[in-house]
Amino acid sequence: MKLLCFGMGYSAQATVALTAARLAHAWGTARSEGKAAAIAALGATPVIWPGATGGDTIERALAETSHVLVSIAPDDDGDPVLNAWSAALVQARPEAICYLSTVGVYGNHDGAWVDETSECRPVSARSRRRVAAEQAWADFGDKASIPVSIIRLAGIYGPGRGPFQKLKSGTSRRIIKPGQVFNRIHVDDIAQIAGAALIRRANGIFNGADDEPAPPQDVITFGADLLGIEPPPEVAFADADMTPMGRSFYSENKRVKNEKIKRDLGISLIHPTYREGLRAILAAERE
């Protein structure tokens, strides 16, 4: 497999690392020389993202690639990869494309269970842009006859993105909104889901979520217990000082089903709940 990653961030880097044994080569786009150096350190070839013009280096990578992973958020103009490279993708004809999206497209379902067939009710502008980008990728795949898997990811966590730093520094908060739950997904599981979707040339929508939607305060309390410290005091959601983006997450309440990744992609979650995930993060940080 020769993999081109549009957006070589946290999730894409983990995917490259997990699929390394199957990779003949990997490229990753970056928007700065500093990020390009980090990509090179992973053993991948960095490609500076050129925007909508220029960029024959990406064209050369596309001419060689067999699989494509897209991990770039859409903007007001739509999906930047499709805007700049749809014609080149058609010409390159990769065996499969995997697009990393978000469960935010479901919006608010008042805590009810949702699956891949559920209605999208995006609340925020960024989620509405994601819905449009998903449709654009699905339409592109259908028209070009290229399998496109769309992975709707729950809240991403993993090494460097757990609760422990804030708990240790005393800046963590337990924000309480009765009835609020979130699903999560460890970066190790993102990597295996994306890798399986690419290898199996999967087509369609898949939820990348763990087995247990849980109140956010439960995760903080469990993290504090692992550290052997008292959890931070509870703060009512109405009284919490939060950014508009942070507050918007709490306007979307749902429980996300993940049976399809298990059935169609053969996934057995490495970290089925936040408990296994947090234990693994802490063990890695203590090594």
Secondary structure, DSSP 4 states (H G I P E B T S, - for coil): -EEEEES-SHHHHHHHHHTGGG-SEEEEEESSHHHHHHHHHTTPEEEE--TTS--HHHHHHHHH-SEEEE----BTTB-HHHHHHHHHHHHH--SEEEEEEEGGGGB--TT-EE-TTSPPB--SHHHHHHHHHHHHHHHHHHHHT--EEEEEE-EEE-TTSSSHHHHHHT---EEE-TT--B-EEEHHHHHHHHHHHHHTT--EEEEE--S--B-HHHHHHHHHHHHTSPPPPEEEGGG----HHHHHHTT---EE--HHHHHHH----SSSSHHHHHHHHHHHHH-
